[in-house]
Amino acid sequence: MKIAALQLSPGHNYFGHHGRPPDEHPMIAATTVDCLAGRGLRGDRFLDYKPAYAGQITFFAEEVHQALLGALQPPPQSAAAYRRNVITRGVELNGLIGQEFTVQGIRFFGTAECKPCYWMEQAIGLGAEAWLRDRGGLRAKILSDGPLHVDCATAAGLLLAGGHSRRMGTDKAQLDWHGRPLIEHQAATLAATGAWPLLLSCRPEQSATPAGFQRTEDQSPDGGALRAFVDALSAAPTPVLTVLAVDLPLVTADFLTRLTGQAREASISVVPQHADGYEPMAAAWHRSALPVLRAALATGQSLQQACAILQTQNLLQPHPLTPNEMTLLTNLNRPSDRTQII
């Protein structure tokens, strides 16, 4: 079993809330969690819930999440929506029910399926409860102490919405895009890649935050995208960051997923490139780029210059764009662009 993500929550949103509204305790991404035998996970809401509790830790398959992303419309925002502790890769979890198993040297006992309930319709989307039957994950007891750590991290996602939109004359994030704000369309595209956690880079006065996204407000008004990249790569719990700008509405989740897969496998940033330069706003960035990006920010270099330096240092792999992919990267800069694209 590989671990793609770990997450804890300090409180219950749905458990024990029958007949009253859910709470709003977030799922907090972690690179390591402490397992306490017979008790639960340090910092999680089920720690010491009751003796011999069958759900001291919960597991959920990344493969199920990826399948559900294509089955529901709109797709769920992220793997945090299921509120399971461990997102796994490469294991059939139902086969562990009634079995003792070991992960990273820690022993567990699979007690039952973590069955979906009616709250799934609200937390994930209409049709989720039925779709997740027999695929809801695994509840388990913890039999020995020790740390679990992420060993095959998926990518985090960064939605860039903090531009001043001077040429457009209004906030691009709030433009109508086929009946909903553009920021919601772009958030769904980024979420459909399977990225988690999902981060939103915006200005303090921009109030809209898509469901499932964590706000990171621009503290430096002149830092631009370069500042947003440095901050997000520094804070993200994963080495790869899938980036999408709010004003690239034709970019698809499949395109971003391909770039992200290359970045994860090669441990390198993968950035589209065309005759006019790089397209860093729909790309997969690797943490190894941080020193160069920080230096560029400190010396006033542009993001294009930073990309060129990274390529010469073999820290950036350009992705040559096909004619069809060029169309995907059509940018909304001016009001006339909007009428042409729609």
C-alpha positions, 0 to 999 in steps of 0.5 A: 500500500502506498500513501498519496495523502494524509489528512486530519480534522479537529472536529466532526462535520457530519458524524453525530449531526443528524437533524442539525446542520453540519459543522465546518471543521477543515481537513488538514493535509499532513505529510506525517501522522502519529498512530496511537495503538487502540486510540486513533491518530494524534490530532484527529477528531476520533482520537480516544472516541471510545474504547476499541472503536472500529474506526480509529483510522480510515482509508480511501482509495485514490483510484476511487476518487479519480473514477468519481471525478469523471462520474459526477457533474460537477466533480467533487472538489478534492479528496478532502471531501470524503473526510478519510484519513489516508488516501491510498494508491495501489490496493483493494481496500475491501480485501482488507476487511477482517484482516490484519495488515501492515503499512510502513511497519505499523499494524492495523486490523480492517474492521469494515467498509467505511460506508457512505451515508446521506451526508455524501450528497451534500459533501460530495455531490448528488449521486455520490452516496449510491455511487460509493456503495461498496467503494466507501473506503476502509475503517480500521483499528490501530494495533501498534504505535508509529508514524505514517508518512506520505510516500507517493504524493499526488500534486497540490493545486493552485488556482491563480485569481489575484491579477488586477484585470486592468485590460479587462476592466473588471475582475476576471474571476467573476466573469460569467462563463456559461452561466456561472462565475469563471472562477467556479469553472476553473476551480472545477477544472483544477479539482478534476485533475485530482490535485489536493490540497487545493489552494486559491491565490487571490487579493484580500478584497476578492471574497469568492472562495470556491468550495474545497479551496484554501485561500492564500491572499497576496500580501505583496500587491506587486509580487504577481504570479512569481510571488504566488508560486514561491508562496504556494511551493513553499507551503504545499505539502507535496513536491508538485504543484498543478497551476491554473490561471483563472483567465485560461478557461479552455484548459482541460483537466486532461492536459494538466494531468499529463503535465503533472504526471511528467513532473511527478515521474521526473521530479522536474517542473513541466511548463508548456512552451510556444514560439513566444515563450513559456506558459507558466500559468497552466503548468506543473511546477516542482519544488526544486524550482524554488531557489531560482524563483526566489532569486528571481523575485528578489532581483526583479527578474520576470517569470519568463526569465526564471523559466529560461534559467531553470531550463538551462539548469535542467530543472524545467522541462518545456512541453512543446505545444501542438496546434490543438494545445495552443487553442487550449491556452487562449487567454482572456485579457480583454473584453473582445477576447471573451466574445471570441472565445465564447 
